[in-house]
């Protein structure tokens, strides 16, 4: 898993995946990502803001190190939310 290369712990990923199964939480996060572009996902400031916001929504405390790992991971993926192949790749990574 590529997220493990960034030092993101499997326990953290499993907790987040479990919490994302809650429809209310999932919808809140989807609403925050409405209209996001691939350029937004390459902007460290915007990604940092989303990471902090999602951590609050998910009630997951983040250390500074984990926050940086998550930001680096998102930026390195070069995600284009309008490209179905990118979305399939992400889905496969976290299922």
C-alpha positions, 0 to 999 in steps of 0.5 A: 500500500502506498500510504504505508510508505509515508509512515501512515499507520494501518490502525489509523487507516482502519479507524478512518475507513470504519468511521467513513462507513457512517453515511452522515460523516461520509456526506459531510466530507463529500460536501467539503470536497465539492468542486475540488480540482486537481490544482487544489489537491496540489496546494499544501495550504488547502490540503492542510486545511482539509486534513485538519477539517476531516480530522475534526469531522472524524474525531481523530486527533492528529500529531504534527508528524501524521498531519505532514504525512497525510499532506505529503501522501495526498500531494504525491498522488497527483489526484485528478478528481475528474479522472475516473481512473484516479478515483478507481485507483484511490478506491482500490487503495483503501477498500 
